[in-house]
């Protein structure tokens, strides 16, 4: 079978995947290269590329993919170092999800596809191959979503508010000059609003990644692009496509876009506030109760870097608390079954994070958990809650003060180990403990510089 000048073998062919790629290339004849992405446990997006001819060959073979050492998903630290002692015989195969194939117009001639990661290890005496995806973040998220659908007939939608800051370069010591003020009209008069922010939104819409709203935040050169809700896996895929578009367009305009949680000692910070809604409103209360019950442990996934805790993460002034339409809380309940999870930042692996949040919430549903009542009814901004108020609002736990505290809670949480699976859970713990060790050998300035370049 001929396609784009190459012969695609017919034996064992995945006709659906081939048809999908061929149709895409016919509709986008300028695309010459495909970028294959996956997100590792450090939250870093990894990429390899092929010409379209090789993409067609891979699409024809359901067992084909991009190959790398195993287990790449969980051996790369946020410091940039790799845990070489964890490399095992075999290989990782990045299996493209061709339904995520999208033209990347920010870099003409290129398309992107998100991948699941399959670990293939040789059998005894080299006979046969063991294949598993137990540590693949995309696979874990889809498994958790499927289980919720099967057990409780519930569907989820996710949308992320992506905040970013524009810098003169990755080595800058401050933001690009701009007016400062919440939703100030003067902020949209500066050139980089039109040349970067509006350009990004236009490219996203053209690619089918729909934007709910975009705006200038209160800090200097700080912006937000909020994505429209999608099913969880698609939502995280769209998040990565958007981040890559933001960074590419900023670079074309001679600037550097960062989503570092707190790039400078003074100045703006960024978050990735995450909206999650469910199709059965009557399950909203026990779902919220399940999330709150495991919130300290979930912080290891939502705030997964030492630098995460440099940002003001004291939602509710450090108390784990929720409130109806109350933004200074950890969880803002928008309506019966729509929640805004406030702490997450760009260092998180969003596949694992969303999987864990849904898993914790669904256990609350299964156990018919009750939320602490009453909810926080007022804005708590200036000071921590008094002991009297903590009792009144049913507050029993505080947010972790640092990654060490978060990991202690995570390691003790048997449910999250069950939700993520033992291999994923143990690998994440090992990696984060090595991250904590490495962070003690770095200054804050060194850590920030390395992370600003990547995130």
Rosetta blueprint (number, residue, H / E / L):
1 X L
2 X E
3 X E
4 X L
5 X L
6 X E
7 X E
8 X L
9 X L
10 X L
11 X L
12 X L
13 X E
14 X L
15 X H
16 X H
17 X H
18 X H
19 X H
20 X H
21 X H
22 X H
23 X H
24 X H
25 X H
26 X H
27 X H
28 X L
29 X L
30 X L
31 X L
32 X L
33 X E
34 X E
35 X E
36 X E
37 X E
38 X E
39 X E
40 X L
41 X L
42 X L
43 X L
44 X L
45 X E
46 X E
47 X E
48 X E
49 X E
50 X E
51 X E
52 X H
53 X H
54 X H
55 X H
56 X H
57 X H
58 X H
59 X H
60 X H
61 X E
62 X L
63 X L
64 X L
65 X L
66 X E
67 X E
68 X E
69 X E
70 X E
71 X L
72 X H
73 X H
74 X H
75 X L
76 X E
77 X L
78 X L
79 X L
80 X L
81 X L
82 X E
83 X L
84 X H
85 X H
86 X H
87 X L
88 X E
89 X E
90 X E
91 X E
92 X E
93 X E
94 X E
95 X E
96 X E
97 X L
98 X H
99 X H
100 X H
101 X L
102 X E
103 X E
104 X L
105 X L
106 X L
107 X L
108 X L
109 X L
110 X E
111 X E
112 X E
113 X E
114 X E
115 X E
116 X E
117 X E
118 X E
119 X E
120 X E
121 X E
122 X E
123 X L
124 X H
125 X H
126 X H
127 X L
128 X L
129 X E
130 X E
131 X E
132 X E
133 X L
134 X L
135 X L
136 X L
137 X H
138 X H
139 X H
140 X H
141 X H
142 X H
143 X H
144 X H
145 X H
146 X H
147 X H
148 X H
149 X H
150 X H
151 X H
152 X H
153 X L
154 X L
155 X L
156 X E
157 X E
158 X E
159 X E
160 X E
161 X E
162 X E
163 X E
164 X E
165 X E
166 X E
167 X E
168 X L
169 X L
170 X L
171 X L
172 X L
173 X L
174 X L
175 X E
176 X L
177 X L
178 X L
179 X L
180 X L
181 X L
182 X L
183 X L
184 X L
185 X H
186 X H
187 X H
188 X H
189 X H
190 X L
191 X H
192 X H
193 X H
194 X H
195 X H
196 X H
197 X H
198 X H
199 X H
200 X H
201 X H
202 X H
203 X H
204 X H
205 X H
206 X H
207 X H
208 X L
209 X L
210 X L
211 X E
212 X E
213 X E
214 X E
215 X E
216 X E
217 X L
218 X L
219 X L
220 X L
221 X L
222 X E
223 X E
224 X E
225 X E
226 X E
227 X E
228 X L
229 X L
230 X E
231 X L
232 X H
233 X H
234 X H
235 X H
236 X H
237 X H
238 X H
239 X H
240 X H
241 X H
242 X H
243 X H
244 X H
245 X H
246 X H
247 X H
248 X H
249 X H
250 X H
251 X H
252 X H
253 X L
254 X L
255 X L
256 X E
257 X E
258 X E
259 X L
260 X L
261 X L
262 X L
263 X L
264 X L
265 X L
266 X L
267 X L
268 X L
269 X L
270 X L
271 X L
272 X L
273 X L
274 X E
275 X E
276 X E
277 X E
278 X E
279 X L
280 X L
281 X H
282 X H
283 X H
284 X H
285 X H
286 X H
287 X H
288 X H
289 X H
290 X H
291 X H
292 X H
293 X H
294 X L
295 X H
296 X H
297 X H
298 X H
299 X H
300 X H
301 X H
302 X H
303 X L
304 X L
305 X L
306 X H
307 X H
308 X H
309 X H
310 X H
311 X L
312 X L
313 X L
314 X L
315 X L
316 X L
317 X L
318 X L
319 X E
320 X L
321 X L
322 X E
323 X E
324 X E
325 X L
326 X L
327 X L
328 X L
329 X L
330 X L
331 X E
332 X E
333 X E
334 X E
335 X E
336 X L
337 X L
338 X E
339 X E
340 X E
341 X E
342 X L
343 X L
344 X L
345 X L
346 X L
347 X L
348 X L
349 X L
350 X H
351 X H
352 X H
353 X H
354 X H
355 X H
356 X H
357 X H
358 X H
359 X H
360 X H
361 X H
362 X H
363 X H
364 X H
365 X H
366 X H
367 X L
368 X L
369 X L
370 X L
371 X L
372 X L
373 X L
374 X L
375 X L
376 X L
377 X L
378 X L
379 X L
380 X L
381 X L
382 X L
383 X L
384 X L
385 X L
386 X L
387 X H
388 X H
389 X H
390 X H
391 X H
392 X H
393 X L
394 X L
395 X L
396 X L
397 X L
398 X E
399 X L
400 X L
401 X L
402 X L
403 X H
404 X H
405 X H
406 X H
407 X H
408 X H
409 X H
410 X H
411 X H
412 X L
413 X L
414 X H
415 X H
416 X H
417 X H
418 X H
419 X H
420 X H
421 X L
422 X H
423 X H
424 X H
425 X H
426 X H
427 X H
428 X H
429 X H
430 X H
431 X H
432 X H
433 X H
434 X H
435 X H
436 X H
437 X H
438 X H
439 X H
440 X L
441 X L
442 X L
443 X L
444 X H
445 X H
446 X H
447 X H
448 X H
449 X H
450 X H
451 X H
452 X H
453 X H
454 X H
455 X L
